[in-house]
Amino acid sequence: MPGIEPPDPSELEEIFASIDPTPVRMAHDYLNEAGIESFVFDAGSSRLLGTTAAVPTRLMVHRDAVKDARSRLDELGFTEK
């Protein structure tokens, strides 16, 4: 969204990554609906490099939300990092 900057990546922790951006986007939407702020990183990097496997798309959350976010994703069968 224009004008809104994501937080400093050093304040976040990766909780899910995949070379396929679709499950990462699904997990992102699920967490946001559950009230857990999440951020998708590197979604377009592989396209820029010309390969889908070059850079996985990562899902990041604030450090204080990691346990809750992982628990919710585990309920849906997402692989824990």
Buried (B, 14 or more C-beta within 10 A) or exposed (E): EEEEEEEEEEEBBBBBBBBEBEBBBBBBEBBEEEEBBBBBBBBEEBEEEEEEEEBBBBBBBBEEBBEBBBEBBEEEEBEEE
